[in-house]
């Protein structure tokens, strides 16, 4: 009970400090700190009540250990106060020079912008040490390399489209950069994978019919794409359905989509991957970038993985996956093996396609970027969490879902660099709340606050919310493990705030 009393006194002291600090801060920051103070007060009250109900000393200790996250939450807020005090000391007025009034307004504005950039950098250095610098360089490198990869793959597709222009193979559409590297952050740093999705349109005389997979599984991994003949009498002189001579042409193996890239009547992911890899190998020498990079096709059954190495020995890893669009929406059936990406490595038949939200996700982050100020820190939050997630059971996709929910709730103006530490703690507390409730809603289902430029299938709007933590409801051991790992994340975040590593 002494430990509990000490915790209560510590929380009361912190709340008093918060009230004093709030007097010196802007309204928005003060509001956030008051919310933290209220949450801490409520949590401490609950802890004291529950501890008092326990009669045995060893029971008190076990319960206190199980509530370790609250202790770390207190420490986390204490770190915030220390940083805010540093900010307040930096804001202390400086004596003005006698010639300041004579400077022009343009010089003043320029000076303010320079001081803002300097203050932002000076603020990040004590907060995260050298880690902030590494994250900033990583983001700049990602942006540059993403542009290089997009240009290269665009040139490659132009060569392939010309070669396939008179064939009955799938029509290659412009590639769409997806995944963390094209969203502006990456958990892999220098070893980032630059993934692009190439939509496949049916060739003339053919159509696709999508047979969507199990609705209870998200993403649905057992969807299929059925290839059917389409009547082209209104557009073509030869129709596969109604002209015998066209039927004879269609049956030639070298020109037939159904004979070459299908198993039965369904598009075969592995056959498409091998077909595309062969095309790339034969077309590479026609590429202008062949003079700058040596290209190697890496083994892959469901995509085309390219390793590009320049003269200095630096490599880029490009992963080209294939997709079939659901109507006119931003949701695709993708060749990417989602089980392999999650580290599960379960068998997937070659005619199955997984539902992918990657295009909608990258469009959401671009939507945020258009509205955000230049110093917005949401991508840095993801980058930092990607670094401290190693060794836990939480995936980067889980934290990306958390970030998207918070970006849809907290105004973009409140994600500045100076509020980075608050948003990091917000993300952990949001995750902790989801773990307590054993519920994390999928971002794209039954979400009434979806940006208008993201196009979803009508069924997504009317579908019930999908719980990504459903497995925690059914597995108490997995839930207990997730709670312990959330404590570990809080410890790591606190260490990052204190020591910069």
N, C-alpha and C positions, 0 to 999 in steps of 0.2 A: 504493500500500500504506500510505502514511502516513495517508491518510484513513481507511482501514479500522482501523488501529491506534488512531487517535483515537476512532473510534466505539466500539471495544471498551473502551477506558479509560472513556469516558463511560458506557457501559452498566454496567460494574463499579461505578463510583461511584454510579450511580443505585440499583443493587441494594443497596449498603451503606446508602444513605439510606433505602431502603424498610424495611430491617431495623430501623433506629433508630426510624423513625416508627411502625412496627408496635407497638413496645413501649408506645406511648401511646394506641393505638386499641382499639376494641372488637373482639371476636373475628371477627365477620362481615366488617367492613371490612378487618381484617388479613389474613383468608383471601383476599379478592379481590386485595389488593396483592401477596401472595406468589405468586398465580397469574400476575399481570402480570410479576413479576420472573423467574419461571421461563420464561415465554414469551420475554421479552427475551433471557435468557441462551441459550436454545436457538437463537433466530434469529441471534444474533451468532456463535455457534459455527459454524452452517451457513455464514454469510456469509464468515467467515475461511477455512474449509476450501475453499470454492469459489473464492475469490479467489487462494488459494495455488496452485491447480491451473492458473491462467492464466499463461502465460509472457510475454505481451506487455503493455507498460504501457498501451497504448491499450485493450486488452481489459479490463484492470482498471477503467479509467474507465467504459467502456460498461456493464460489469456493475454497478458501483456506482450508476450513474445509474438502471439498471433496478430496483435495490433501494431506490429513494428512499423507498418507503412505510415501510421499517424505520426510516429516520432520523426520519421524521415520527412514527412510533409512539413512538420514544424521547422526542421532544420532547413528545408528548402526555402520556406518563407523568410527565415532568418537571413539566408544568403541574399534574398531579394532586397531586404532592408539594408544590408551592408552595401550592396551595389547602389541603391538609391541614395544613400548617404554620400557615396563617392560622387554621384551626379550632382547632388546639392552643393558639395564643396567646390565642384568645378564651375558652378553657376555664380559663385561669389563675385560681386561687382569689381571691376578693374578701374583704376583711375584713368579718366579720359584725357587725351592729349589736347593741348590748346588749339592745334590745327585741325582737329577732327571735323569741326563744323564747316570748314572750307572745302572738304572733299565733295566730289560730285555724287549724285544718287547712283550712277552706274558703277562707280568705284565701290560704293558702300555695298551694293547688291553682290558684286563680284567677291568682295571680301567675306560677306556672309556665307556665300556658297562654299568658298574655300575653307572657312572655319567649320562649316557643317560637315564637310567631308573629313576634315582633320579630327573633329570631335567624335565622329562616328568611328573612325579607325582607332582613336585613343580609347574609346569606350570598349571596343571589342577586345583589345589586347589584354587588359587586366582581367576581363571576364572569362576568356577562353584561352589565353596565352597564345602559343603558336598554332593551336588547332584552328582558330578562326582564319588565320592566314592560309593554311592549307586548304580549308573549305573554299575560300574565295578564289584561290588559284585553280582549284579543281573545277569550279563553276565556269571560269573563263575558258579553261581548256575544253570542257564539254561543249560550250557554245561554238567554239571554233571548229572542233572536230565534227560536230553535228552538221555544220554547214558543208564541210568537205565531203562527208559521207553522202549527204542528200544530193549534192551535185554529181558525185561519182555514180551513184545508183540511178539517178535520172538519165545520165548519158548511157549507162549500160542498158536500161530499158528501151531507150530510143533505138539502139542498135538491134535489140531483139524484136521490137515491134516491127521494124522494117523487114526483118527476115521472115516474120510470121504473118505478114499482111495478107497473103492470099491463101492461108491455110485454114483448116477447120479445128485448130487448137484454141484453147482459151485466149481471150483478148486481154493482154496485160495492161492494167491501168496505172496511172502515176502512183509511185510509192508514197506511203504516209509514215512519217517517223513516229514511233510509239515507244512507250516504256520510259523509265526514269531518265535516261540520257537525253531524250528529246523533250522531257518535261522540265529540264534544267537542273537536275540533281542526279546523283548516282551513288549507290552503296559500294561500288567497286573502285572508285577513284580512277587511277591510271588504266585499270583493266576493265573499263566500262565496255559493255556490249551495246553496239548501236543497232537497234532492231527496227526494221521497217516492214510494214505490211503492204503487200502488193495485191490489190483486189483483182479477182479473175471474173471477167464478164464472159457469158457464153458466146461462142462463135455464131456466125450466121447459120440459120437453119436449126438452131438448138436453143433450149431454154433450161433453166434450173428450177427445180421444185425442192424447197427446203423442208426437211422432215425434222422438226425441232425435238430435242431430247427431253429427258425427264425434268419436269418443272420443279420437282422437289430438290434437285441437286443444282447448286449454284457455284461456279458456272456449269451449265449443262454440258457434259463431256461426250454424250452419245448421239449428237445430231448427225444427220446425213444429208448429202446433196445429190438428189436424183437428176440425171441428165435425160431430157426428153427431146424428141424432135418437134420442131415448130413449123407451122405452115408459113411459107414465104412467097406464096403466089402473087401477092400484091406488090412485092418488091423485087423478086428475082425471077429470071426466066426458068430456072430449074428449082423445083421444090422437092425436098427429100421425101415429103409425105405423098406427093401426087404425081411425080414424074419418075418412071423406071430408070432412065439414064442417070438421073441424079442419085438414085438409090445405089446404082452400081458404083458411082464415084465415092459415095459415102463408105462403102464396104471395103475400100482399099485400106489396108492396115496403116500405110505411111501417112494417110491423110485423115484418119478416123479418130475423133476424140473418144468415142465409146470403146473402140478396140485398143487404144493405146494408153489412155489415162484413167480408165474406169475398171472397176471390178464389178461384174454384173452391169447394172445400170447406174452405179453410184461412183462419184468422183473418188479416186483413190489417192490419199495424201502422199503415200510413199512413192507412187508412180509419178506424181506431179513433181515432187522434190527431185527425184532422179532425172526427170526430163529437163527441169530448169537448170540443174547443176551441169548437165551435158551442154546445154545452150550457152551457159556462161563460159565454160571452158573453151568452147569453139569460137566465141565472140570476143574474148578478152584482148586478143592482139589487134582488134580493130578499134580498141578504146584509146583515146588520147592519154589516159592516165597509165597505160601500160608502160610508158617511158619513165614514170615516176615510182611505180609500185610493182613489186613482184606479187603475184596472186596465187594463193593456194586454197583449194576447196577442201574444207574439213569434213570429216564424216558426219552425216546427219540424215536421219530417215524422214523427218517431217519438215525440214526447212533447208535453206541453202546458206551455209556458214562459210564466210570468206575471211581469210587472214591476209591482210594487205600490209606489206613491209616496204618501207622506203629505204633509200640508200644509206641512211644513218643506222638502220637496224630497228627503228621504232615501228611498232605494229598497231594496226587497227583491226578489231574484230567486228565484222558486220554479219548480222543474222537476218536473212530475208525470209519472212513467213508469208503464207498465202491466205487470202480471205475471200469469202463470199458474203456480200452485203445483204442484210435483212431489209428488203424494200429500199426506201430512200433514207434509212436511219443511219446513225453512227454506231450501230451494233453489227458485228460481223460473226460469221462462223470462221474460225481460224484453224490453220494447220498446226499451230503451236501446241505442244503437249503440255497442258497445264499441270498434270501430275508430276512430270519430270521437273518443271520449273519450281514446283513446291517441294522437290526432293523426295517424292513418294515412289517414283519409278514403277508404276503399275502398268500392266499391259493394256494398250489401246489398239483396237482393230484399225486397220489402215483406211477403212471407209468412214471412220467417225471423225467428226469435227467438233471442236469445243467453242462454246459461245464466248466471245471476247468483247470486253468493254474498253479495250486499250485506246481506241480512237476517241471515244467519248471522254475518257480521262484526260488525254492530252489536250482536247478542246476545252475542257474545264480549266486546266491550268493556264492556257492561253487567254481564256476569258478573264481570269483573275489578273494576269499580267497586264492586260489592257486597262484595267481599272486601278491597279495598284500604283502607289508612288514609287519613285526610283529606288528607295532604300528598303523596300518590303523584304521581310526576313522569312517568309513561309517556306521557301525552298531550302534556306539554311537550316531551318528546324528539321526538315526531313533528312537533310544530309547529316546533321549531328546525331539524330536518332539512329540512322542507318549504321553509324559507327559504334554506338553503344548497344545495339541489338545483338551483336555477335555472341554466340554461346547461350542465347535464350530461345524459347520456342515461339517468340513473336516474329512474324514476317514483316518485311517492309511494306507489303500490300495492306496489312492491318493498320499500320501507322499512316499510310497514305489515305485510307478510308477515314481514319480519325481526323486527319488534317483537312480533308474535303468537307466533312461535317462542320468543323470549326470555322473554316473559311466561308461557309454558307451562313454562319451564325454571327461571328465576330466581324465587325466592319474591317475592311481591308486597311483603312487608315490606322487601325490599332495593331498592325503587324510590322511596325517600323523596327529598325535595328535596335533602337533604344528600349524597345519592349520585347526583345527577343527572349530574355530570361522568363518573362511572364507567360509568353506563348508556349515555351517549352514546358513549363509547369502545367499550363492549361491542358496540353496534350496528354501529359501523364495522368492528370486528375480525370480527364474525360475517359481515358482507357480504364482507370481504376473503377470509375462509376459503371462502365459497361461490364467489367468483370464482376462487380458486386451484383448487378442485375442479370448477369449471364446473357447479355444481349448487346449485339452491335449490328445495327441495321445496314443492309446493303445500300450504297449511296444512290444507285440509279433506279431502285424500285420504290414506288409509292412515295416519291419525294416531290412535295408540292412546290418547293423553292428551286426547281431546276432552271438554270439560265436558258433563255429562249433560243440561243444559237446552238444548243445541244439537242439533236433530234433523236428521240427514242421511239421504239415501236409502241403503238397504242396500248398493247397489253401491259407494258411496264407501268403505265399511269394508273391502271385499275387493279393491278396485282396487289395482294397484301404484302406488307413489309416482310423482307427476308432476313432472318437472323443468322449472321455469320458466326455467332457463338453458340449455335444450337447444340454442338457437340459437348459443350460444357454443362448443359442441362442434363445430359444423359450420362456423363462421366465425372463423378465427384473427384476422382483422383486427378484427372486432367485439370479440373477447376482449381484444386488446391495447388497444383504445380504452377498454374498460370498466376495465381496470387503471389506465390513466392517469387516468381520471376519478375513480377511487377515491383516488388520490394527491391529486387536486385537492380532494376532499371533506375529506381529512385536514388539508390546509393551511387550508381554510376553518374547520374546527372548531377548530384550534389558534389561529387568529386570533380566533375568537369567544371562546375561553377566555381569551386574553391581553388583548384590547382591547375585547371586548363588542360587536363588529360584524363 
